[in-house]
Every structure is written in structure tokens, then in C-alpha cells.
Amino acid sequence: MLQFNHFNFNVLDLGRSLDFYEKALDLRPVRTKEGPDGSFRLLFLGDGSSSFTLELTEVKGRTEPYDLGECEFHLAFTTDDFDGMYQRHRDMGCICFENRDMGVYFIEDPDGYWIEIVPQRS
């Protein structure tokens, strides 16, 4: 059997990213790890209902933003409160793209990663 485990985003400021993910998506830390030499820190965030985690990696001394290419990748979340999440993200000013025909929208995190918000469908 094969199961999804985690997905990684490299971030410049772990504290800023944690603040964003807690406010925007209610994700909470479930595990941390630091390199033996202190060169990196990992923070795994969970949604409280699945075992899948988002790993945020901060590399010590990194100051240049990561090259995300054309950002043709994204992480997606399903919500049973689409309208409430939309309003929260609108208030936060982090909605970067809406596809009304498909009934989805995207938010952008502090490092430029896109996250799709999908309504729970019956």
C-alpha cells in the first residue's frame, strides 16, 4: 500500500509562514526537526483530520526568495465552509486568482506559493 505523506514548501521566514497558515487555513504544527548543525528547520503542519502534512523548510542564512518558476503547481484544500473561507481570505487580502466557472479560487502565501480552495461537493 502507498499513501501520501507530506508536501514541502521552502520558506524564508518560518514564523511569518506559520502565522499565515494558522490564520488562513487553520493548520497547526504537528512535528518539528532541526538540522544537527542548525543549518535548517522543518515544521510540519497538519489539518487535524488527516495524516497528510505540509512541511515548511527554513534554511538558515537564506535571504533570497525561492525561484518558483511559472508557479504551475499548487496545493489544494477542500472545505465544507467555502463561503466562510472565501470571506476570511478576502479579508486577509491573499486571494490571487478566482475561477468562478470552476467554483474555486487560489490564495498566495508569503513566499508566493499558490493554494487552491475547493468546495466540498456532494
Phi and psi in degrees as GROMACS dihedral restraints (atoms count N, CA, C in turn):
[ dihedral_restraints ]
;  ai    aj    ak    al  type     phi  dphi    fc
    3     4     5     6     1  -123.8    20    10
    4     5     6     7     1   134.2    20    10
    6     7     8     9     1  -133.3    20    10
    7     8     9    10     1   149.8    20    10
    9    10    11    12     1   -61.9    20    10
   10    11    12    13     1   145.3    20    10
   12    13    14    15     1  -117.7    20    10
   13    14    15    16     1   -61.2    20    10
   15    16    17    18     1  -158.0    20    10
   16    17    18    19     1   168.5    20    10
   18    19    20    21     1  -130.1    20    10
   19    20    21    22     1   145.1    20    10
   21    22    23    24     1  -113.6    20    10
   22    23    24    25     1   138.5    20    10
   24    25    26    27     1  -122.9    20    10
   25    26    27    28     1   129.5    20    10
   27    28    29    30     1   -84.4    20    10
   28    29    30    31     1   132.3    20    10
   30    31    32    33     1  -127.8    20    10
   31    32    33    34     1   154.4    20    10
   33    34    35    36     1   -84.1    20    10
   34    35    36    37     1   -35.1    20    10
   36    37    38    39     1  -133.9    20    10
   37    38    39    40     1   102.5    20    10
   39    40    41    42     1   -60.0    20    10
   40    41    42    43     1   -39.7    20    10
   42    43    44    45     1   -63.7    20    10
   43    44    45    46     1   -44.5    20    10
   45    46    47    48     1   -63.4    20    10
   46    47    48    49     1   -42.0    20    10
   48    49    50    51     1   -67.1    20    10
   49    50    51    52     1   -43.1    20    10
   51    52    53    54     1   -59.1    20    10
   52    53    54    55     1   -44.8    20    10
   54    55    56    57     1   -57.7    20    10
   55    56    57    58     1   -44.9    20    10
   57    58    59    60     1   -61.2    20    10
   58    59    60    61     1   -51.4    20    10
   60    61    62    63     1   -68.1    20    10
   61    62    63    64     1   -31.4    20    10
   63    64    65    66     1   -68.1    20    10
   64    65    66    67     1   -45.2    20    10
   66    67    68    69     1   -73.4    20    10
   67    68    69    70     1   -43.5    20    10
   69    70    71    72     1   -79.1    20    10
   70    71    72    73     1   -36.9    20    10
   72    73    74    75     1  -130.8    20    10
   73    74    75    76     1     6.5    20    10
   75    76    77    78     1    59.2    20    10
   76    77    78    79     1    27.4    20    10
   78    79    80    81     1   -81.0    20    10
   79    80    81    82     1   145.2    20    10
   81    82    83    84     1  -129.0    20    10
   82    83    84    85     1   148.8    20    10
   84    85    86    87     1   -61.9    20    10
   85    86    87    88     1   135.2    20    10
   87    88    89    90     1  -120.2    20    10
   88    89    90    91     1   -19.0    20    10
   90    91    92    93     1  -165.2    20    10
   91    92    93    94     1   147.8    20    10
   93    94    95    96     1  -132.5    20    10
   94    95    96    97     1   159.3    20    10
   96    97    98    99     1  -153.2    20    10
   97    98    99   100     1   141.3    20    10
   99   100   101   102     1  -124.4    20    10
  100   101   102   103     1   141.4    20    10
  102   103   104   105     1   -60.2    20    10
  103   104   105   106     1   144.0    20    10
  105   106   107   108     1   -55.8    20    10
  106   107   108   109     1   -29.6    20    10
  108   109   110   111     1   -97.8    20    10
  109   110   111   112     1     5.1    20    10
  111   112   113   114     1    76.2    20    10
  112   113   114   115     1    12.5    20    10
  114   115   116   117     1   -77.7    20    10
  115   116   117   118     1   -16.1    20    10
  117   118   119   120     1  -151.8    20    10
  118   119   120   121     1   158.5    20    10
  120   121   122   123     1  -131.8    20    10
  121   122   123   124     1   137.2    20    10
  123   124   125   126     1  -115.2    20    10
  124   125   126   127     1   137.3    20    10
  126   127   128   129     1  -131.4    20    10
  127   128   129   130     1   119.2    20    10
  129   130   131   132     1   -98.1    20    10
  130   131   132   133     1   127.9    20    10
  132   133   134   135     1  -109.6    20    10
  133   134   135   136     1   139.9    20    10
  135   136   137   138     1  -123.1    20    10
  136   137   138   139     1   161.9    20    10
  138   139   140   141     1   -95.3    20    10
  139   140   141   142     1    -2.5    20    10
  141   142   143   144     1    83.2    20    10
  142   143   144   145     1    -5.0    20    10
  144   145   146   147     1  -129.4    20    10
  145   146   147   148     1   -14.7    20    10
  147   148   149   150     1  -129.9    20    10
  148   149   150   151     1   169.7    20    10
  150   151   152   153     1   -89.5    20    10
  151   152   153   154     1    -7.7    20    10
  153   154   155   156     1   -69.1    20    10
  154   155   156   157     1   137.0    20    10
  156   157   158   159     1  -128.2    20    10
  157   158   159   160     1   156.4    20    10
  159   160   161   162     1  -103.6    20    10
  160   161   162   163     1   120.2    20    10
  162   163   164   165     1   -93.9    20    10
  163   164   165   166     1   121.7    20    10
  165   166   167   168     1  -102.0    20    10
  166   167   168   169     1   127.4    20    10
  168   169   170   171     1  -115.6    20    10
  169   170   171   172     1   125.4    20    10
  171   172   173   174     1  -114.5    20    10
  172   173   174   175     1   123.8    20    10
  174   175   176   177     1   -98.8    20    10
  175   176   177   178     1   123.3    20    10
  177   178   179   180     1   -58.7    20    10
  178   179   180   181     1   132.7    20    10
  180   181   182   183     1    86.4    20    10
  181   182   183   184     1    -9.0    20    10
  183   184   185   186     1   -72.7    20    10
  184   185   186   187     1   128.5    20    10
  186   187   188   189     1  -124.2    20    10
  187   188   189   190     1   -17.5    20    10
  189   190   191   192     1   -87.3    20    10
  190   191   192   193     1   134.5    20    10
  192   193   194   195     1   -57.9    20    10
  193   194   195   196     1   149.9    20    10
  195   196   197   198     1   -75.4    20    10
  196   197   198   199     1   143.9    20    10
  198   199   200   201     1   -81.1    20    10
  199   200   201   202     1   110.7    20    10
  201   202   203   204     1   -94.5    20    10
  202   203   204   205     1    12.2    20    10
  204   205   206   207     1    61.1    20    10
  205   206   207   208     1  -135.7    20    10
  207   208   209   210     1   -94.3    20    10
  208   209   210   211     1    12.1    20    10
  210   211   212   213     1    53.6    20    10
  211   212   213   214     1    41.9    20    10
  213   214   215   216     1   -89.2    20    10
  214   215   216   217     1    29.1    20    10
  216   217   218   219     1  -136.2    20    10
  217   218   219   220     1   160.8    20    10
  219   220   221   222     1  -164.4    20    10
  220   221   222   223     1   163.3    20    10
  222   223   224   225     1  -104.8    20    10
  223   224   225   226     1   143.9    20    10
  225   226   227   228     1  -124.5    20    10
  226   227   228   229     1   143.3    20    10
  228   229   230   231     1  -124.2    20    10
  229   230   231   232     1   142.3    20    10
  231   232   233   234     1  -101.8    20    10
  232   233   234   235     1   138.5    20    10
  234   235   236   237     1  -130.6    20    10
  235   236   237   238     1   145.1    20    10
  237   238   239   240     1   -91.9    20    10
  238   239   240   241     1     2.1    20    10
  240   241   242   243     1  -129.8    20    10
  241   242   243   244     1    63.2    20    10
  243   244   245   246     1   -57.7    20    10
  244   245   246   247     1   -46.8    20    10
  246   247   248   249     1   -65.1    20    10
  247   248   249   250     1   -40.3    20    10
  249   250   251   252     1   -65.3    20    10
  250   251   252   253     1   -41.9    20    10
  252   253   254   255     1   -67.2    20    10
  253   254   255   256     1   -40.8    20    10
  255   256   257   258     1   -58.5    20    10
  256   257   258   259     1   -46.2    20    10
  258   259   260   261     1   -63.7    20    10
  259   260   261   262     1   -42.5    20    10
  261   262   263   264     1   -59.3    20    10
  262   263   264   265     1   -46.3    20    10
  264   265   266   267     1   -70.5    20    10
  265   266   267   268     1   -34.4    20    10
  267   268   269   270     1   -63.3    20    10
  268   269   270   271     1   -44.8    20    10
  270   271   272   273     1   -62.5    20    10
  271   272   273   274     1   -34.9    20    10
  273   274   275   276     1   -76.1    20    10
  274   275   276   277     1   -17.2    20    10
  276   277   278   279     1    73.2    20    10
  277   278   279   280     1    27.1    20    10
  279   280   281   282     1  -108.2    20    10
  280   281   282   283     1     4.9    20    10
  282   283   284   285     1   -73.4    20    10
  283   284   285   286     1   125.6    20    10
  285   286   287   288     1  -112.9    20    10
  286   287   288   289     1   -16.8    20    10
  288   289   290   291     1  -160.9    20    10
  289   290   291   292     1   138.6    20    10
  291   292   293   294     1  -124.6    20    10
  292   293   294   295     1   137.1    20    10
  294   295   296   297     1  -120.7    20    10
  295   296   297   298     1    88.4    20    10
  297   298   299   300     1   -65.0    20    10
  298   299   300   301     1   -32.8    20    10
  300   301   302   303     1   -62.2    20    10
  301   302   303   304     1   -36.8    20    10
  303   304   305   306     1   -90.8    20    10
  304   305   306   307     1   -11.9    20    10
  306   307   308   309     1    73.1    20    10
  307   308   309   310     1    33.7    20    10
  309   310   311   312     1  -133.6    20    10
  310   311   312   313     1   165.5    20    10
  312   313   314   315     1  -147.7    20    10
  313   314   315   316     1   167.9    20    10
  315   316   317   318     1  -123.9    20    10
  316   317   318   319     1   143.8    20    10
  318   319   320   321     1  -113.8    20    10
  319   320   321   322     1   159.1    20    10
  321   322   323   324     1  -119.3    20    10
  322   323   324   325     1   130.1    20    10
  324   325   326   327     1   -82.6    20    10
  325   326   327   328     1   175.4    20    10
  327   328   329   330     1   -60.8    20    10
  328   329   330   331     1   -20.3    20    10
  330   331   332   333     1   -99.5    20    10
  331   332   333   334     1     3.8    20    10
  333   334   335   336     1    95.8    20    10
  334   335   336   337     1     3.3    20    10
  336   337   338   339     1   -74.7    20    10
  337   338   339   340     1   141.0    20    10
  339   340   341   342     1   -97.1    20    10
  340   341   342   343     1   139.9    20    10
  342   343   344   345     1  -128.6    20    10
  343   344   345   346     1   123.5    20    10
  345   346   347   348     1   -86.9    20    10
  346   347   348   349     1   137.9    20    10
  348   349   350   351     1  -111.9    20    10
  349   350   351   352     1   120.3    20    10
  351   352   353   354     1  -118.3    20    10
  352   353   354   355     1   132.7    20    10
  354   355   356   357     1   -72.3    20    10
  355   356   357   358     1   146.8    20    10
  357   358   359   360     1   -67.4    20    10
  358   359   360   361     1   129.8    20    10
  360   361   362   363     1  -111.8    20    10
  361   362   363   364     1   145.7    20    10
